[in-house]
Amino acid sequence: MLPVTLYGSVRSSYVQTALWMCEEKGVAYCNEPLAIGSDAHLALNPYGKIPVMKHQGVCLYETLAICVYLNEQFPGPDLFPPELIQQARMMQWVSAFNTEIYPKLTRNWLFPALGIRDQDPKAFAKAPQEARALLMPMEQVLGEGAYLAGDSLTLADLFLLPLLRYCQGLPGGPEMMAELPALAQWFAVNSRRAGAEAVWQRIEDENP
Ligand SMILES: N[C@@H](CCC(=O)N[C@@H](CS)C(=O)NCC(=O)O)C(=O)O
C-alpha cells in the first residue's frame, strides 16, 4: 500500500492526532508542510484547516474523517472499540472535543499563551479553572477505567491527549492536572506509548 500523506505542521494538536493514529496502526506516512490559507491549502480543504490527508487518489479533511479512513483502510490495531455503546461514547467524546473542549481551551488559554491571540488577563487567569470544569466528565470516566471509551486506546484518547499536553505546560496547567488525578495518570501512561513518543519527537525535530 502506498504511504499516506498528512499535510500540516506537527505543532497542530489535530495534526498530532492524525499522525499518532498512523503510528498506532503502523501505517507508513509522510508529513508535509502546508501554508495555512494559501491557495494550495484551500484547494485541498476549502475550510482552511489542517490536517489534510491524501492517499491513493483520496483527499480528506476533518481529523475524525481521516482517522475513520485510516482505521478501516489499513490493517493493524482497531482504534474503534468493539461494542456499539463504546463506539457511540467514543464519538461523543470526539464531538465534545471539537465543539466544546478545543475551542474553549484554545481561545482563552493556549492561543493567548502562544501569542496567537490577544490576551484578556481576566479570562486568562480563569482559564485553568474553566478547563478543569470542562475536563471533569473525563476525569470521572477515567476514575473507573483506563481509557475514555472501552477497554483499550481509541480515537477519543487520540483527540484529547495532544491538546492536554500543551495545556499542562501553560501557567496554571500543572495545578489543574493535580486536581484531576485520574486524567493525570491516563496522560502519564498514554503519552509514553511508543506511537505518541514518535509524534513528540517529530515536534522536536520540526522545532529544534
Ligand atoms: N474540525 C477540524 C479542526 C482542525 C483545526 O482547527 N486545525 C487548526 C490547527 S490545530 C487549524 O487548521 N487552524 C488554522 C486556522 O484556523 O486558521 C478537524 O477536526 O480537523
The ligand as a MOL file (V3000), in Angstrom:
LIG
                    3D

  0  0  0     0  0            999 V3000
M  V30 BEGIN CTAB
M  V30 COUNTS 20 19 0 0 0
M  V30 BEGIN ATOM
M  V30 1 N -12.5110 20.3410 12.7530 0
M  V30 2 C -11.1520 20.3780 12.2670 0
M  V30 3 C -10.3540 21.3250 13.1360 0
M  V30 4 C -8.9060 21.4100 12.7460 0
M  V30 5 C -8.2530 22.6810 13.2760 0
M  V30 6 O -8.8810 23.5260 13.9380 0
M  V30 7 N -6.9640 22.8110 12.9770 0
M  V30 8 C -6.2780 24.0340 13.3310 0
M  V30 9 C -4.8670 23.7450 13.7890 0
M  V30 10 S -4.8670 22.8820 15.3500 0
M  V30 11 C -6.1960 24.9060 12.1060 0
M  V30 12 O -6.2030 24.4200 10.9980 0
M  V30 13 N -6.1010 26.2170 12.3020 0
M  V30 14 C -5.9340 27.1370 11.2270 0
M  V30 15 C -6.9100 28.2730 11.2680 0
M  V30 16 O -7.9140 28.1630 11.9890 0
M  V30 17 O -6.6650 29.2460 10.5680 0
M  V30 18 C -10.5620 18.9640 12.2730 0
M  V30 19 O -11.1040 18.1140 13.0000 0
M  V30 20 O -9.6180 18.6820 11.5370 0
M  V30 END ATOM
M  V30 BEGIN BOND
M  V30 1 1 1 2
M  V30 2 1 2 3
M  V30 3 1 2 18
M  V30 4 1 3 4
M  V30 5 1 4 5
M  V30 6 2 5 6
M  V30 7 1 5 7
M  V30 8 1 7 8
M  V30 9 1 8 9
M  V30 10 1 8 11
M  V30 11 1 9 10
M  V30 12 2 11 12
M  V30 13 1 11 13
M  V30 14 1 13 14
M  V30 15 1 14 15
M  V30 16 2 15 16
M  V30 17 1 15 17
M  V30 18 2 18 19
M  V30 19 1 18 20
M  V30 END BOND
M  V30 END CTAB
M  END
